[in-house]
Amino acid sequence: MKDIKVFMALDNSVTYICPKCGVAESSNATQYKEIETAVRIKHVCKKCGHRYGVILERRQFYRKQTDLPGVYYTNESTRENTGGQPVLIKDLSRNGVKFELQSDWTFDVDDRVFLEFELENNPGLIVRKEIMVKMILGHMVGAEFTTPLDLAPSYMI
């Protein structure tokens, strides 16, 4: 069975949900907070005794894996003239995004550009956000939203 990801809250608590019986249990995970590598532990459900693997994720917000087409542009006139450069959104969180460039790019780390994409479960809802580029590795780009992405929690599950 594949390990289950659980997210550490700001108060260092984690909530485990047993994959067998569905019971939720919370505990303090402060001892894992400063560890920089992935933390894998075994958890035993207190109700049914099921033992399963858990990966503790210390990101502030959950990252949703996606394959959403989108575009980036450096300013409004670029958007109006070219429609933007194509990208493929690979993951989203409330604070950031990872996307794959489909062509050459015209920005560097710490530049601010605009990203535009449509959500798959809400056709017609176009998300336009300013981002700050944090990492470029080949054609993969990691960026932070300049203001948090406000999506319904149900979209991020």
C-alpha positions as CSV (number, residue, x, y, z in Angstrom):
1,M,0.0,0.0,0.0
2,K,1.2,3.5,-0.9
3,D,2.1,5.9,2.0
4,I,-0.5,8.5,2.8
5,K,0.5,12.2,2.9
6,V,-0.5,14.2,6.0
7,F,0.0,17.9,6.4
8,M,1.5,19.5,9.5
9,A,-0.7,22.5,10.6
10,L,0.8,25.8,11.9
11,D,0.4,24.5,15.5
12,N,2.6,21.4,14.5
13,S,-0.4,19.1,14.8
14,V,-1.2,16.4,12.2
15,T,-4.4,14.6,11.6
16,Y,-4.3,10.9,10.5
17,I,-7.3,9.4,8.7
18,C,-7.2,5.6,8.8
19,P,-7.6,4.2,5.2
20,K,-9.3,1.1,6.6
21,C,-11.9,2.4,9.0
22,G,-11.9,6.2,8.3
23,V,-11.4,7.3,11.9
24,A,-9.5,10.6,12.3
25,E,-6.8,11.0,15.0
26,S,-4.7,14.1,15.7
27,S,-1.3,14.3,17.4
28,N,1.5,16.7,18.0
29,A,4.4,16.4,15.4
30,T,6.7,19.0,16.8
31,Q,9.6,16.6,16.9
32,Y,9.5,16.4,13.1
33,K,9.3,20.1,12.4
34,E,13.0,20.8,11.9
35,I,13.9,17.7,9.9
36,E,14.7,18.8,6.3
37,T,14.2,15.5,4.5
38,A,10.9,13.6,4.0
39,V,9.6,12.1,7.2
40,R,8.1,8.7,6.8
41,I,6.5,7.0,9.8
42,K,4.3,4.1,10.6
43,H,1.0,4.9,12.2
44,V,-1.3,2.5,14.0
45,C,-5.1,3.3,14.1
46,K,-6.2,3.4,17.7
47,K,-9.7,2.1,16.7
48,C,-9.1,-0.8,14.3
49,G,-5.3,-1.4,14.8
50,H,-4.6,-1.0,11.0
51,R,-0.9,-0.1,10.5
52,Y,-0.1,2.2,7.5
53,G,2.8,4.4,6.2
54,V,2.6,8.1,6.5
55,I,4.6,10.9,4.9
56,L,4.6,14.1,6.9
57,E,4.4,17.2,4.6
58,R,5.6,20.4,6.2
59,R,4.3,22.7,3.4
60,Q,2.0,25.4,4.6
61,F,-0.7,24.5,2.0
62,Y,-1.5,21.4,0.1
63,R,-0.3,21.2,-3.5
64,K,-2.8,19.8,-6.1
65,Q,-1.3,18.0,-9.0
66,T,-2.8,19.2,-12.3
67,D,-2.3,19.3,-16.1
68,L,-4.0,22.6,-16.9
69,P,-3.1,24.5,-20.0
70,G,-2.4,28.2,-19.5
71,V,-0.4,31.2,-20.7
72,Y,2.1,33.6,-19.2
73,Y,2.8,37.1,-20.2
74,T,5.1,39.9,-19.0
75,N,2.6,42.8,-19.3
76,E,-0.8,43.6,-20.7
77,S,0.5,44.7,-24.1
78,T,2.2,41.4,-24.5
79,R,-1.0,39.6,-23.7
80,E,-3.0,41.8,-26.1
81,N,-0.4,41.4,-29.0
82,T,0.5,37.7,-28.6
83,G,-2.1,36.1,-26.3
84,G,0.7,35.0,-24.1
85,Q,3.2,32.1,-24.2
86,P,1.8,28.6,-23.6
87,V,2.5,26.8,-20.3
88,L,1.2,23.6,-18.6
89,I,0.3,24.1,-15.0
90,K,1.7,21.0,-13.1
91,D,0.7,21.8,-9.5
92,L,-1.1,24.5,-7.6
93,S,-1.3,25.5,-4.0
94,R,-2.7,28.6,-2.3
95,N,0.7,30.3,-2.3
96,G,2.4,29.0,-5.5
97,V,2.5,27.2,-8.7
98,K,4.8,25.0,-10.8
99,F,4.4,25.1,-14.5
100,E,6.2,23.7,-17.6
101,L,7.1,26.1,-20.4
102,Q,6.1,25.1,-23.9
103,S,8.5,27.6,-25.6
104,D,11.5,29.8,-24.8
105,W,10.9,32.3,-22.0
106,T,11.6,36.0,-21.4
107,F,12.0,36.2,-17.6
108,D,14.5,35.4,-14.9
109,V,14.3,34.4,-11.2
110,D,12.7,37.2,-9.1
111,D,10.9,38.7,-12.1
112,R,7.2,39.3,-11.9
113,V,5.0,38.0,-14.7
114,F,1.3,37.1,-15.1
115,L,-0.2,33.6,-15.4
116,E,-3.6,32.8,-16.8
117,F,-5.4,29.5,-16.8
118,E,-8.9,27.9,-16.6
119,L,-9.9,25.5,-13.8
120,E,-11.0,22.1,-15.1
121,N,-13.9,21.7,-12.7
122,N,-15.2,25.3,-13.3
123,P,-15.2,26.0,-17.1
124,G,-15.3,29.7,-17.8
125,L,-13.6,30.7,-14.6
126,I,-10.3,32.2,-15.8
127,V,-7.7,32.7,-13.1
128,R,-5.3,35.6,-13.8
129,K,-2.6,36.1,-11.2
130,E,0.7,37.9,-10.9
131,I,3.5,35.6,-9.8
132,M,7.1,36.0,-8.8
133,V,9.5,33.5,-10.4
134,K,11.4,31.6,-7.7
135,M,13.1,28.8,-9.6
136,I,13.8,27.9,-13.3
137,L,15.1,24.4,-14.0
138,G,15.1,23.5,-17.6
139,H,11.6,24.2,-18.8
140,M,10.1,23.9,-15.3
141,V,9.3,27.0,-13.3
142,G,8.4,27.4,-9.7
143,A,6.7,30.6,-8.7
144,E,4.9,32.3,-5.8
145,F,1.6,34.2,-6.2
146,T,2.0,37.8,-5.1
147,T,-1.4,37.4,-3.5
148,P,-2.8,34.1,-2.3
149,L,-4.9,32.0,-4.7
150,D,-8.4,32.0,-3.3
151,L,-10.0,28.8,-4.4
152,A,-12.8,26.8,-2.8
153,P,-11.3,24.1,-0.5
154,S,-13.2,21.4,-2.6
155,Y,-11.1,22.3,-5.7
156,M,-7.8,21.6,-3.9
157,I,-8.8,18.1,-2.8
